[in-house]
Amino acid sequence: MIVLRGVHRLHGRITALEEVRLEVARGEIVAVTGPSGAGKTTLLRLVAGLERPDAGEILLDGRLVSSPRRLVPPHRRDVGLSMQHPALWPHMTVMEHLEFVAGPRAGAGARKRMEIHLAALGLAGLADRRGAELSGGEARRLSLARALVAGPRILLLDEPLAHLDPTLRDVVLGHVVTTAREEGMTVLLVSHRPEDLREISHRVVRIEAGRLPPAPAEAP
C-alpha cells in the first residue's frame, strides 16, 4: 500500500532523508522510531504529500503520487494525517472539526462515526468546546479523531501518544488498532518511544540520521 523507492529529501543544506526504501503492506501497522531530528516527521509529510522528494518515488496503492516532477495533493491521496502539533481551527468546536472533514454531504452514518470516535477517545463531553479551549492532550486526541472520521485507506500518525498520560495512551492505541482492523486501514506511525508501539505494530523499524536499514533478504 505504501512504497518508498530511494527517497531523498533536503532541508536547505541538511539531508533529512537519504535513499529511504520502505514497503508497507495493505492492512499492516508499521512503526518508525528514532531520535529527534532523525527524519521521522519528514517521512510522514512526504507520504502525506505535504513535501516533495528531491529524488526517488512514493507510490500509494500502486499509484505514483510523489517524485521530483510529480506531487499529488494530500486531499487526493485518501490519507488521514495526525501530526504531533495539531493544526486546529481555534474558532471551531470539536464537533465542527469533524463535520468539516466529513463534508457537507455527510449523513447519519457519518454522524454516528463521529460520535463513536469522540466517545472512544474521551472527547464526547467536549463536543461543543472550541479548539482554542482544549488542552494539549485533548487537542492531540481531536487531531486523531479528525484523521479517523473520513475512514481513510492510509493512516499516518506523528507521535500519537504525545501529551497523554499512561491510561490515555492505552485508550488511544487500542482505538487505533481496533479501527484499523475493522476498516482495513494501513497505518504508518512514528514515535521516539518504541516500547509504546511494539505490541500494536506488525513491524518496528528504526531511522538514524535520515536512513532506514535495508530490508532483510528473503530466504531462498
C-alpha positions as YAML, in Angstrom:
chain: A
units: angstrom
residues:
- id: 1
  name: MET
  ca: [0.00, 0.00, 0.00]
- id: 2
  name: ILE
  ca: [2.93, 2.35, 0.71]
- id: 3
  name: VAL
  ca: [6.17, 2.16, -1.26]
- id: 4
  name: LEU
  ca: [9.16, 4.50, -0.98]
- id: 5
  name: ARG
  ca: [11.91, 3.97, -3.57]
- id: 6
  name: GLY
  ca: [15.21, 5.71, -2.94]
- id: 7
  name: VAL
  ca: [13.56, 8.78, -1.41]
- id: 8
  name: HIS
  ca: [15.91, 11.68, -0.72]
- id: 9
  name: ARG
  ca: [14.87, 14.95, 0.93]
- id: 10
  name: LEU
  ca: [16.93, 18.07, 1.64]
- id: 11
  name: HIS
  ca: [16.03, 20.89, 4.02]
- id: 12
  name: GLY
  ca: [18.36, 23.59, 2.82]
- id: 13
  name: ARG
  ca: [21.83, 22.07, 3.14]
- id: 14
  name: ILE
  ca: [20.68, 19.46, 5.64]
- id: 15
  name: THR
  ca: [19.89, 15.94, 4.42]
- id: 16
  name: ALA
  ca: [16.62, 15.00, 6.13]
- id: 17
  name: LEU
  ca: [16.20, 11.64, 4.35]
- id: 18
  name: GLU
  ca: [18.75, 9.71, 2.32]
- id: 19
  name: GLU
  ca: [17.93, 6.85, -0.08]
- id: 20
  name: VAL
  ca: [14.98, 5.68, 2.03]
- id: 21
  name: ARG
  ca: [13.36, 2.46, 0.88]
- id: 22
  name: LEU
  ca: [10.28, 1.18, 2.67]
- id: 23
  name: GLU
  ca: [7.28, -1.01, 1.84]
- id: 24
  name: VAL
  ca: [4.13, -1.26, 3.95]
- id: 25
  name: ALA
  ca: [1.63, -3.96, 3.02]
- id: 26
  name: ARG
  ca: [-2.11, -3.41, 2.88]
- id: 27
  name: GLY
  ca: [-3.55, -3.57, 6.40]
- id: 28
  name: GLU
  ca: [-0.13, -3.56, 8.04]
- id: 29
  name: ILE
  ca: [0.75, -1.38, 11.04]
- id: 30
  name: VAL
  ca: [4.37, -0.22, 10.84]
- id: 31
  name: ALA
  ca: [6.08, 1.94, 13.45]
- id: 32
  name: VAL
  ca: [9.13, 4.06, 12.67]
- id: 33
  name: THR
  ca: [11.22, 5.05, 15.66]
- id: 34
  name: GLY
  ca: [14.41, 7.01, 16.16]
- id: 35
  name: PRO
  ca: [15.87, 10.04, 17.90]
- id: 36
  name: SER
  ca: [14.69, 13.61, 17.41]
- id: 37
  name: GLY
  ca: [15.88, 15.00, 14.09]
- id: 38
  name: ALA
  ca: [16.30, 11.56, 12.51]
- id: 39
  name: GLY
  ca: [13.72, 12.28, 9.77]
- id: 40
  name: LYS
  ca: [10.57, 10.63, 11.18]
- id: 41
  name: THR
  ca: [8.22, 13.58, 10.67]
- id: 42
  name: THR
  ca: [9.70, 14.37, 7.26]
- id: 43
  name: LEU
  ca: [8.94, 10.79, 6.22]
- id: 44
  name: LEU
  ca: [5.27, 11.19, 7.15]
- id: 45
  name: ARG
  ca: [4.99, 14.59, 5.49]
- id: 46
  name: LEU
  ca: [6.34, 13.14, 2.25]
- id: 47
  name: VAL
  ca: [3.88, 10.24, 2.28]
- id: 48
  name: ALA
  ca: [1.04, 12.67, 3.04]
- id: 49
  name: GLY
  ca: [2.01, 14.96, 0.16]
- id: 50
  name: LEU
  ca: [2.95, 17.97, 2.30]
- id: 51
  name: GLU
  ca: [6.50, 17.87, 0.92]
- id: 52
  name: ARG
  ca: [8.03, 16.79, -2.38]
- id: 53
  name: PRO
  ca: [11.05, 14.45, -2.53]
- id: 54
  name: ASP
  ca: [14.24, 15.75, -4.11]
- id: 55
  name: ALA
  ca: [14.88, 12.27, -5.51]
- id: 56
  name: GLY
  ca: [13.08, 8.94, -5.58]
- id: 57
  name: GLU
  ca: [9.43, 7.96, -5.80]
- id: 58
  name: ILE
  ca: [6.48, 7.34, -3.48]
- id: 59
  name: LEU
  ca: [3.62, 5.07, -4.52]
- id: 60
  name: LEU
  ca: [0.31, 4.60, -2.69]
- id: 61
  name: ASP
  ca: [-1.72, 1.54, -3.65]
- id: 62
  name: GLY
  ca: [0.36, 1.20, -6.81]
- id: 63
  name: ARG
  ca: [-0.11, 4.82, -7.93]
- id: 64
  name: LEU
  ca: [2.82, 7.20, -8.26]
- id: 65
  name: VAL
  ca: [1.98, 10.17, -6.04]
- id: 66
  name: SER
  ca: [5.36, 11.81, -5.39]
- id: 67
  name: SER
  ca: [8.58, 12.34, -7.31]
- id: 68
  name: PRO
  ca: [10.74, 15.39, -8.10]
- id: 69
  name: ARG
  ca: [8.37, 16.12, -11.00]
- id: 70
  name: ARG
  ca: [5.05, 14.92, -9.61]
- id: 71
  name: LEU
  ca: [3.11, 15.77, -6.46]
- id: 72
  name: VAL
  ca: [-0.46, 14.56, -5.97]
- id: 73
  name: PRO
  ca: [-2.02, 16.88, -3.33]
- id: 74
  name: PRO
  ca: [-2.91, 15.48, 0.10]
- id: 75
  name: HIS
  ca: [-6.68, 15.61, -0.43]
- id: 76
  name: ARG
  ca: [-6.35, 13.26, -3.42]
- id: 77
  name: ARG
  ca: [-4.34, 10.58, -1.57]
- id: 78
  name: ASP
  ca: [-7.04, 9.16, 0.71]
- id: 79
  name: VAL
  ca: [-4.83, 9.52, 3.76]
- id: 80
  name: GLY
  ca: [-5.65, 10.54, 7.31]
- id: 81
  name: LEU
  ca: [-2.89, 12.55, 8.98]
- id: 82
  name: SER
  ca: [-2.47, 13.44, 12.64]
- id: 83
  name: MET
  ca: [0.62, 15.49, 13.46]
- id: 84
  name: GLN
  ca: [2.37, 15.90, 16.79]
- id: 85
  name: HIS
  ca: [1.41, 19.60, 16.90]
- id: 86
  name: PRO
  ca: [-2.25, 19.64, 15.78]
- id: 87
  name: ALA
  ca: [-3.28, 22.45, 13.46]
- id: 88
  name: LEU
  ca: [-6.73, 23.02, 14.90]
- id: 89
  name: TRP
  ca: [-9.10, 25.79, 13.90]
- id: 90
  name: PRO
  ca: [-9.40, 27.83, 17.10]
- id: 91
  name: HIS
  ca: [-12.90, 29.16, 16.37]
- id: 92
  name: MET
  ca: [-14.43, 25.74, 15.56]
- id: 93
  name: THR
  ca: [-15.87, 23.39, 18.14]
- id: 94
  name: VAL
  ca: [-14.69, 19.81, 18.48]
- id: 95
  name: MET
  ca: [-17.72, 18.53, 16.58]
- id: 96
  name: GLU
  ca: [-17.37, 21.19, 13.88]
- id: 97
  name: HIS
  ca: [-13.82, 19.97, 13.21]
- id: 98
  name: LEU
  ca: [-15.16, 16.51, 12.46]
- id: 99
  name: GLU
  ca: [-18.12, 17.79, 10.44]
- id: 100
  name: PHE
  ca: [-15.78, 19.85, 8.28]
- id: 101
  name: VAL
  ca: [-13.65, 16.80, 7.47]
- id: 102
  name: ALA
  ca: [-16.69, 14.60, 6.82]
- id: 103
  name: GLY
  ca: [-18.03, 17.15, 4.34]
- id: 104
  name: PRO
  ca: [-21.44, 18.78, 3.74]
- id: 105
  name: ARG
  ca: [-23.00, 15.58, 2.36]
- id: 106
  name: ALA
  ca: [-22.27, 13.52, 5.47]
- id: 107
  name: GLY
  ca: [-25.38, 11.69, 6.62]
- id: 108
  name: ALA
  ca: [-26.50, 9.88, 9.73]
- id: 109
  name: GLY
  ca: [-23.83, 7.21, 9.29]
- id: 110
  name: ALA
  ca: [-21.05, 9.78, 9.33]
- id: 111
  name: ARG
  ca: [-22.56, 11.45, 12.38]
- id: 112
  name: LYS
  ca: [-22.56, 8.10, 14.17]
- id: 113
  name: ARG
  ca: [-18.88, 7.60, 13.28]
- id: 114
  name: MET
  ca: [-18.05, 11.00, 14.75]
- id: 115
  name: GLU
  ca: [-19.82, 10.15, 18.00]
- id: 116
  name: ILE
  ca: [-18.06, 6.77, 18.20]
- id: 117
  name: HIS
  ca: [-14.61, 8.31, 17.75]
- id: 118
  name: LEU
  ca: [-15.29, 11.09, 20.25]
- id: 119
  name: ALA
  ca: [-16.56, 8.64, 22.85]
- id: 120
  name: ALA
  ca: [-13.70, 6.19, 22.33]
- id: 121
  name: LEU
  ca: [-11.12, 8.96, 22.68]
- id: 122
  name: GLY
  ca: [-12.72, 10.55, 25.74]
- id: 123
  name: LEU
  ca: [-13.95, 13.66, 23.95]
- id: 124
  name: ALA
  ca: [-17.73, 13.14, 24.00]
- id: 125
  name: GLY
  ca: [-18.21, 15.70, 26.76]
- id: 126
  name: LEU
  ca: [-16.17, 18.29, 24.87]
- id: 127
  name: ALA
  ca: [-18.11, 18.30, 21.57]
- id: 128
  name: ASP
  ca: [-19.11, 21.97, 21.98]
- id: 129
  name: ARG
  ca: [-15.73, 23.21, 23.18]
- id: 130
  name: ARG
  ca: [-13.69, 25.32, 20.76]
- id: 131
  name: GLY
  ca: [-10.25, 24.30, 19.52]
- id: 132
  name: ALA
  ca: [-8.56, 27.19, 21.33]
- id: 133
  name: GLU
  ca: [-10.00, 25.97, 24.64]
- id: 134
  name: LEU
  ca: [-8.53, 22.46, 24.52]
- id: 135
  name: SER
  ca: [-5.54, 21.22, 26.50]
- id: 136
  name: GLY
  ca: [-2.56, 19.70, 24.70]
- id: 137
  name: GLY
  ca: [-3.78, 16.15, 25.25]
- id: 138
  name: GLU
  ca: [-7.35, 17.00, 24.21]
- id: 139
  name: ALA
  ca: [-6.10, 18.69, 21.04]
- id: 140
  name: ARG
  ca: [-3.97, 15.64, 20.28]
- id: 141
  name: ARG
  ca: [-6.96, 13.32, 20.60]
- id: 142
  name: LEU
  ca: [-9.12, 15.60, 18.45]
- id: 143
  name: SER
  ca: [-6.45, 15.54, 15.77]
- id: 144
  name: LEU
  ca: [-6.60, 11.75, 15.81]
- id: 145
  name: ALA
  ca: [-10.40, 11.69, 15.66]
- id: 146
  name: ARG
  ca: [-10.28, 14.10, 12.71]
- id: 147
  name: ALA
  ca: [-7.86, 11.78, 10.90]
- id: 148
  name: LEU
  ca: [-10.05, 8.73, 11.51]
- id: 149
  name: VAL
  ca: [-13.51, 10.13, 10.80]
- id: 150
  name: ALA
  ca: [-13.27, 10.06, 7.00]
- id: 151
  name: GLY
  ca: [-12.24, 6.39, 7.02]
- id: 152
  name: PRO
  ca: [-9.01, 6.78, 5.00]
- id: 153
  name: ARG
  ca: [-7.24, 3.80, 3.45]
- id: 154
  name: ILE
  ca: [-3.95, 5.02, 4.94]
- id: 155
  name: LEU
  ca: [-3.50, 6.47, 8.43]
- id: 156
  name: LEU
  ca: [-0.36, 8.49, 9.23]
- id: 157
  name: LEU
  ca: [0.35, 9.30, 12.87]
- id: 158
  name: ASP
  ca: [3.14, 11.53, 14.18]
- id: 159
  name: GLU
  ca: [3.89, 10.84, 17.87]
- id: 160
  name: PRO
  ca: [0.30, 9.70, 18.59]
- id: 161
  name: LEU
  ca: [0.96, 9.41, 22.32]
- id: 162
  name: ALA
  ca: [2.41, 12.88, 22.87]
- id: 163
  name: HIS
  ca: [0.87, 14.80, 25.80]
- id: 164
  name: LEU
  ca: [-1.04, 11.73, 27.01]
- id: 165
  name: ASP
  ca: [-0.86, 10.09, 30.41]
- id: 166
  name: PRO
  ca: [-0.32, 6.28, 30.57]
- id: 167
  name: THR
  ca: [-4.03, 5.47, 30.84]
- id: 168
  name: LEU
  ca: [-4.93, 7.56, 27.81]
- id: 169
  name: ARG
  ca: [-2.05, 6.04, 25.84]
- id: 170
  name: ASP
  ca: [-3.65, 2.62, 26.18]
- id: 171
  name: VAL
  ca: [-7.05, 4.03, 25.18]
- id: 172
  name: VAL
  ca: [-5.67, 5.78, 22.08]
- id: 173
  name: LEU
  ca: [-3.60, 2.82, 20.91]
- id: 174
  name: GLY
  ca: [-6.49, 0.44, 21.46]
- id: 175
  name: HIS
  ca: [-8.86, 2.59, 19.43]
- id: 176
  name: VAL
  ca: [-6.37, 3.00, 16.58]
- id: 177
  name: VAL
  ca: [-5.78, -0.75, 16.36]
- id: 178
  name: THR
  ca: [-9.49, -1.61, 16.57]
- id: 179
  name: THR
  ca: [-10.44, 0.93, 13.89]
- id: 180
  name: ALA
  ca: [-7.58, -0.08, 11.60]
- id: 181
  name: ARG
  ca: [-8.53, -3.75, 11.78]
- id: 182
  name: GLU
  ca: [-12.25, -3.17, 11.34]
- id: 183
  name: GLU
  ca: [-11.81, -0.84, 8.37]
- id: 184
  name: GLY
  ca: [-8.74, -2.40, 6.75]
- id: 185
  name: MET
  ca: [-6.56, 0.67, 7.19]
- id: 186
  name: THR
  ca: [-2.83, 0.65, 6.57]
- id: 187
  name: VAL
  ca: [-1.07, 2.52, 9.39]
- id: 188
  name: LEU
  ca: [2.34, 4.20, 9.40]
- id: 189
  name: LEU
  ca: [3.21, 5.87, 12.68]
- id: 190
  name: VAL
  ca: [6.32, 7.42, 14.15]
- id: 191
  name: SER
  ca: [7.49, 7.80, 17.74]
- id: 192
  name: HIS
  ca: [10.71, 8.15, 19.69]
- id: 193
  name: ARG
  ca: [9.37, 5.60, 22.21]
- id: 194
  name: PRO
  ca: [9.46, 2.14, 20.56]
- id: 195
  name: GLU
  ca: [8.34, 0.45, 23.78]
- id: 196
  name: ASP
  ca: [4.90, 2.06, 23.36]
- id: 197
  name: LEU
  ca: [4.40, 0.65, 19.89]
- id: 198
  name: ARG
  ca: [5.83, -2.86, 19.75]
- id: 199
  name: GLU
  ca: [2.67, -4.59, 20.97]
- id: 200
  name: ILE
  ca: [0.39, -3.00, 18.36]
- id: 201
  name: SER
  ca: [2.74, -2.97, 15.35]
- id: 202
  name: HIS
  ca: [3.48, -5.72, 12.88]
- id: 203
  name: ARG
  ca: [6.95, -4.23, 12.48]
- id: 204
  name: VAL
  ca: [9.10, -1.59, 14.15]
- id: 205
  name: VAL
  ca: [11.91, -0.03, 12.08]
- id: 206
  name: ARG
  ca: [14.46, 2.48, 13.29]
- id: 207
  name: ILE
  ca: [15.60, 5.53, 11.37]
- id: 208
  name: GLU
  ca: [19.01, 7.05, 12.07]
- id: 209
  name: ALA
  ca: [20.28, 10.29, 10.53]
- id: 210
  name: GLY
  ca: [17.71, 10.09, 7.74]
- id: 211
  name: ARG
  ca: [18.42, 6.48, 6.80]
- id: 212
  name: LEU
  ca: [16.49, 3.26, 7.30]
- id: 213
  name: PRO
  ca: [18.27, -0.09, 7.49]
- id: 214
  name: PRO
  ca: [17.98, -2.22, 4.33]
- id: 215
  name: ALA
  ca: [15.14, -4.69, 4.26]
- id: 216
  name: PRO
  ca: [16.19, -8.24, 5.19]
- id: 217
  name: ALA
  ca: [16.79, -10.57, 2.28]
- id: 218
  name: GLU
  ca: [14.17, -13.23, 1.62]
- id: 219
  name: ALA
  ca: [15.11, -16.79, 2.46]
- id: 220
  name: PRO
  ca: [15.99, -18.91, -0.61]
...
